[in-house]
Amino acid sequence: MKLYILSLGAGLLVGIIYSLLNVRSPAPPLVALIGLLGILVGEQVIPVGKQLLNGTAFKTACNASDATQHVFGQLPGRQAAEQAAAEDRV
């Protein structure tokens, strides 16, 4: 959660600087977010595609290439769930 708060804070700081300089952001927010999503997914096309060509199932290919982790990052609450699962295994 700390990472998300820091990211939001950095975005707010950049927005304030843009406002003080009297400039607009280079792209409308929705367009910029869709572009970022395209970049993230595009980076995973080749690694996942290689796995698929080797006959691996899609879900397994995504896990093997860490595509899901790369695109979504560490989701809030996921770390706590992983720690609880690790403690259960011990």
N, C-alpha and C positions, 0 to 999 in steps of 0.2 A: 504494500500500500504506500510505503514511503516513496518508492520510485514514481508512482503516479502523482503524488503530491508535488514532488520535485519537478516533474515534467510540466504539471499545470502551472507551477510558480514560474518556471522558465518561460513558458508561453505568455503568461501575464506580463512578465518583465519585457519581453520583446514587443508585445502589444503596446505597452506604455511608451517604450522608446519610439515605436512607429508613430504614435500619437504626438509625442513631443516634436518629432521631426516633420510632422504633418504629411506623412506618406501613407499609402494604403498597402495592405498585404499584397504580395505578387499574384495571388490567385484567390478566388472565392473559397471560403472554408470547405464547402462540400466537394468542390472540384479538387482541391488540394488533398483532402482525405482519400478520395477515390484514387487519385494518382499514387499516393503512398501505399495504398492497399495493392495496387497493381504492381508496384515495385517489389513489395514483399512476396507476393505470390509468384511473380515472374522469376525471382531468384531461386525458387524451389522447383520450377518446371523441369530443369535438366536433371537434378539429383533424383527426384521422384520418378521422372520418365525413365532413367536408367534402371531403377529398381523394377519398374513395371515391365520393361523390355526383358528383364531376367526372369519374368514369370511370377513376380511377387504380387500379392494382393495389394490393392490401393491403400488400405489402412496400415498394413504392415510396411509398405513402402514409405508412407509418411512418417511412421515411427522410426524406421531405420535411418532415414535421412534427417531426422530431427526437424522436419518441416513444420509441424504443429508448434513446437517450442519456439522456432524462429519467427513464425508469423504472429503468434499470440503472446509470446513472452511468458513470464511468470504471472499467472492470473491471481488476483487477490483471493486469499483463503486457500489457495492450492498448496502452498508451502506447509500450512498447518495440517492439512489433510494428509500430505505425504509424510510428515513427521509422525503423526498418529499411526499411520499404517506401518511405518518402520518400527515404532515402539511395540506394536502388536506382534510383529514378526519375531521380536527378541524374546 
